[in-house]
Amino acid sequence: MSKNITIGIVVFDGVLTSEAIGPAEVFGIASKTDALNGTSVLLIGVEEKASIQTEEGIRLMVDATIADDLSLDVLLVPGGNDMTPLLENEKLNAFIQKQETDAQWLGSVCAGAFLLGNTGVLDGKQATTWFGGETRLQTQFPAINVVHDKPVVMDNRRITANGGLVSYRAALTLLGQLIGADHAKEVYETLNMDRLGDWSEIEASIHASV
């Protein structure tokens, strides 16, 4: 039996591209499979405008905004280099707190953990953030049980992860929780992630003669 679920990914000007696109791609691929046929992946803007621009300068159209009446099964919050305006955004904080009640899973990548921490939804939970930012997260939000040196952390309907391409790993981990490891592996293989080598292999190809 397929599951029809709605994945919401918060996006904003300055969001780090891979942290929004990674989960969108993972769940977008999964939505084409029998297991998640009909699943929706929504990019949810913080401001009421049609598009946002990522930190890397890529323009993304949004599907909805936090002002809309949305029913989500999963809410994912990526990070950016300057999260201060978002931490001070009362409407965004209220939106996240509502999803803590309504959604099945809440998650973050990189500095997105600071947004979740700011709303209290990580209190008493294990969580992580970008590699090297764990101490800052613990200091700012002492009620969180911050985990160091672990790329993906799950605890009681929460999933948090380091930044960048770890967002793909986090999304695959969550996908496995939702529909099983075998289906998640199919998406992993569709992305050709099983073919990625370590840096020594990449470095060798750089220095190889043309």
One Martini backbone bead per residue (centre of mass of N, CA, C, O) as a GRO file, in nm:
protein
  210
    1MET     BB    1   0.097   0.036   0.023
    2SER     BB    2   0.058   0.360  -0.021
    3LYS     BB    3   0.182   0.682   0.062
    4ASN     BB    4   0.022   1.001   0.142
    5ILE     BB    5   0.236   1.273   0.170
    6THR     BB    6   0.364   1.578   0.333
    7ILE     BB    7   0.640   1.783   0.243
    8GLY     BB    8   0.812   2.038   0.424
    9ILE     BB    9   1.023   2.318   0.308
   10VAL     BB   10   1.203   2.562   0.427
   11VAL     BB   11   1.237   2.889   0.273
   12PHE     BB   12   1.499   3.143   0.204
   13ASP     BB   13   1.686   3.399   0.199
   14GLY     BB   14   2.001   3.225   0.215
   15VAL     BB   15   1.974   2.951   0.162
   16LEU     BB   16   2.112   2.645   0.138
   17THR     BB   17   2.080   2.465  -0.131
   18SER     BB   18   2.133   2.161  -0.046
   19GLU     BB   19   1.933   2.172   0.208
   20ALA     BB   20   1.678   2.187   0.015
   21ILE     BB   21   1.731   1.996  -0.235
   22GLY     BB   22   1.795   1.725  -0.116
   23PRO     BB   23   1.516   1.651   0.009
   24ALA     BB   24   1.354   1.713  -0.248
   25GLU     BB   25   1.484   1.490  -0.419
   26VAL     BB   26   1.432   1.242  -0.251
   27PHE     BB   27   1.113   1.282  -0.231
   28GLY     BB   28   1.063   1.314  -0.533
   29ILE     BB   29   1.147   1.031  -0.612
   30ALA     BB   30   0.960   0.876  -0.413
   31SER     BB   31   0.686   0.989  -0.542
   32LYS     BB   32   0.730   0.785  -0.804
   33THR     BB   33   0.662   0.559  -0.628
   34ASP     BB   34   0.459   0.326  -0.490
   35ALA     BB   35   0.508   0.399  -0.184
   36LEU     BB   36   0.470   0.742  -0.263
   37ASN     BB   37   0.225   0.788  -0.422
   38GLY     BB   38   0.127   1.135  -0.419
   39THR     BB   39   0.340   1.286  -0.299
   40SER     BB   40   0.431   1.595  -0.142
   41VAL     BB   41   0.656   1.873  -0.227
   42LEU     BB   42   0.721   2.165  -0.028
   43LEU     BB   43   0.800   2.497  -0.073
   44ILE     BB   44   0.834   2.718   0.212
   45GLY     BB   45   0.782   3.035   0.265
   46VAL     BB   46   0.827   3.305   0.478
   47GLU     BB   47   0.748   3.490   0.266
   48GLU     BB   48   0.512   3.675   0.058
   49LYS     BB   49   0.647   3.512  -0.209
   50ALA     BB   50   0.737   3.339  -0.509
   51SER     BB   51   1.049   3.372  -0.425
   52ILE     BB   52   1.392   3.268  -0.383
   53GLN     BB   53   1.737   3.317  -0.270
   54THR     BB   54   2.013   3.172  -0.247
   55GLU     BB   55   2.333   3.188  -0.142
   56GLU     BB   56   2.421   3.091  -0.452
   57GLY     BB   57   2.188   3.238  -0.651
   58ILE     BB   58   1.930   3.062  -0.653
   59ARG     BB   59   1.617   3.036  -0.794
   60LEU     BB   60   1.311   2.972  -0.605
   61MET     BB   61   1.011   2.838  -0.609
   62VAL     BB   62   0.714   2.849  -0.438
   63ASP     BB   63   0.421   2.672  -0.302
   64ALA     BB   64   0.429   2.824  -0.022
   65THR     BB   65   0.343   2.956   0.301
   66ILE     BB   66   0.322   3.025   0.641
   67ALA     BB   67   0.028   3.161   0.589
   68ASP     BB   68  -0.075   2.896   0.529
   69ASP     BB   69  -0.300   2.619   0.541
   70LEU     BB   70  -0.118   2.349   0.657
   71SER     BB   71  -0.074   1.990   0.599
   72LEU     BB   72   0.175   1.807   0.768
   73ASP     BB   73   0.406   1.535   0.810
   74VAL     BB   74   0.666   1.709   0.724
   75LEU     BB   75   0.932   1.915   0.868
   76LEU     BB   76   1.191   2.111   0.712
   77VAL     BB   77   1.502   2.284   0.827
   78PRO     BB   78   1.719   2.474   0.699
   79GLY     BB   79   2.007   2.666   0.637
   80GLY     BB   80   2.222   2.953   0.716
   81ASN     BB   81   2.447   3.212   0.776
   82ASP     BB   82   2.184   3.396   0.870
   83MET     BB   83   1.944   3.348   1.141
   84THR     BB   84   1.839   3.593   1.303
   85PRO     BB   85   1.573   3.683   1.154
   86LEU     BB   86   1.433   3.404   1.205
   87LEU     BB   87   1.442   3.400   1.516
   88GLU     BB   88   1.258   3.682   1.511
   89ASN     BB   89   1.019   3.524   1.372
   90GLU     BB   90   0.707   3.479   1.488
   91LYS     BB   91   0.562   3.326   1.257
   92LEU     BB   92   0.766   3.098   1.230
   93ASN     BB   93   0.756   2.994   1.518
   94ALA     BB   94   0.452   2.925   1.510
   95PHE     BB   95   0.466   2.726   1.277
   96ILE     BB   96   0.651   2.519   1.412
   97GLN     BB   97   0.475   2.467   1.664
   98LYS     BB   98   0.236   2.353   1.507
   99GLN     BB   99   0.392   2.111   1.377
  100GLU     BB  100   0.458   1.969   1.645
  101THR     BB  101   0.156   1.875   1.665
  102ASP     BB  102   0.081   1.776   1.355
  103ALA     BB  103   0.334   1.637   1.285
  104GLN     BB  104   0.537   1.356   1.262
  105TRP     BB  105   0.790   1.532   1.160
  106LEU     BB  106   1.100   1.689   1.257
  107GLY     BB  107   1.356   1.893   1.086
  108SER     BB  108   1.719   1.945   1.033
  109VAL     BB  109   1.978   2.154   0.889
  110CYS     BB  110   2.213   2.268   1.049
  111ALA     BB  111   2.097   2.583   1.147
  112GLY     BB  112   1.801   2.478   1.181
  113ALA     BB  113   1.831   2.398   1.484
  114PHE     BB  114   1.792   2.689   1.593
  115LEU     BB  115   1.495   2.711   1.518
  116LEU     BB  116   1.396   2.472   1.681
  117GLY     BB  117   1.520   2.563   1.951
  118ASN     BB  118   1.363   2.840   1.970
  119THR     BB  119   1.072   2.673   2.004
  120GLY     BB  120   1.130   2.394   2.188
  121VAL     BB  121   1.126   2.112   2.008
  122LEU     BB  122   1.423   2.007   2.143
  123ASP     BB  123   1.353   1.959   2.418
  124GLY     BB  124   1.502   1.669   2.549
  125LYS     BB  125   1.667   1.625   2.287
  126GLN     BB  126   1.841   1.492   2.043
  127ALA     BB  127   2.101   1.687   1.866
  128THR     BB  128   2.217   1.866   1.573
  129THR     BB  129   2.464   2.029   1.365
  130TRP     BB  130   2.704   2.175   1.255
  131PHE     BB  131   3.025   2.124   1.217
  132GLY     BB  132   3.121   2.306   1.517
  133GLY     BB  133   2.814   2.402   1.641
  134GLU     BB  134   2.738   2.246   1.905
  135THR     BB  135   2.822   2.436   2.137
  136ARG     BB  136   2.641   2.669   2.058
  137LEU     BB  137   2.374   2.517   2.081
  138GLN     BB  138   2.405   2.442   2.383
  139THR     BB  139   2.433   2.731   2.495
  140GLN     BB  140   2.163   2.850   2.372
  141PHE     BB  141   2.024   2.539   2.428
  142PRO     BB  142   2.031   2.359   2.718
  143ALA     BB  143   1.777   2.154   2.668
  144ILE     BB  144   1.959   2.023   2.473
  145ASN     BB  145   2.098   1.712   2.348
  146VAL     BB  146   2.397   1.741   2.227
  147VAL     BB  147   2.558   1.607   1.939
  148HIS     BB  148   2.871   1.489   1.852
  149ASP     BB  149   3.004   1.361   1.567
  150LYS     BB  150   2.710   1.336   1.411
  151PRO     BB  151   2.530   1.360   1.121
  152VAL     BB  152   2.276   1.186   1.239
  153VAL     BB  153   1.978   1.257   1.441
  154MET     BB  154   1.748   1.065   1.643
  155ASP     BB  155   1.438   1.180   1.833
  156ASN     BB  156   1.127   1.167   1.866
  157ARG     BB  157   1.040   1.296   1.573
  158ARG     BB  158   1.349   1.369   1.524
  159ILE     BB  159   1.571   1.531   1.276
  160THR     BB  160   1.924   1.583   1.258
  161ALA     BB  161   2.191   1.773   1.080
  162ASN     BB  162   2.424   1.835   0.903
  163GLY     BB  163   2.550   1.984   0.636
  164GLY     BB  164   2.487   1.980   0.316
  165LEU     BB  165   2.509   1.658   0.189
  166VAL     BB  166   2.379   1.538   0.449
  167SER     BB  167   2.085   1.588   0.363
  168TYR     BB  168   2.059   1.324   0.208
  169ARG     BB  169   2.100   1.130   0.441
  170ALA     BB  170   1.867   1.232   0.613
  171ALA     BB  171   1.640   1.181   0.406
  172LEU     BB  172   1.691   0.874   0.383
  173THR     BB  173   1.644   0.809   0.678
  174LEU     BB  174   1.353   0.912   0.688
  175LEU     BB  175   1.243   0.739   0.461
  176GLY     BB  176   1.296   0.472   0.608
  177GLN     BB  177   1.097   0.534   0.840
  178LEU     BB  178   0.838   0.559   0.653
  179ILE     BB  179   0.902   0.292   0.422
  180GLY     BB  180   1.184   0.177   0.437
  181ALA     BB  181   1.497   0.068   0.351
  182ASP     BB  182   1.451  -0.043   0.064
  183HIS     BB  183   1.334   0.219  -0.057
  184ALA     BB  184   1.570   0.403   0.015
  185LYS     BB  185   1.779   0.248  -0.156
  186GLU     BB  186   1.653   0.310  -0.431
  187VAL     BB  187   1.708   0.613  -0.415
  188TYR     BB  188   2.010   0.598  -0.371
  189GLU     BB  189   2.057   0.457  -0.650
  190THR     BB  190   1.926   0.673  -0.830
  191LEU     BB  191   2.154   0.888  -0.729
  192ASN     BB  192   2.437   0.729  -0.726
  193MET     BB  193   2.568   0.706  -0.432
  194ASP     BB  194   2.714   0.421  -0.467
  195ARG     BB  195   2.948   0.566  -0.669
  196LEU     BB  196   3.093   0.713  -0.458
  197GLY     BB  197   3.391   0.824  -0.371
  198ASP     BB  198   3.664   0.910  -0.238
  199TRP     BB  199   3.899   1.153  -0.247
  200SER     BB  200   4.128   0.986  -0.376
  201GLU     BB  201   3.968   0.939  -0.640
  202ILE     BB  202   3.925   1.233  -0.718
  203GLU     BB  203   4.222   1.322  -0.715
  204ALA     BB  204   4.315   1.124  -0.934
  205SER     BB  205   4.135   1.251  -1.160
  206ILE     BB  206   4.266   1.532  -1.155
  207HIS     BB  207   4.574   1.410  -1.219
  208ALA     BB  208   4.497   1.299  -1.467
  209SER     BB  209   4.545   1.240  -1.777
  210VAL     BB  210   4.397   1.354  -2.089
   0.00000   0.00000   0.00000
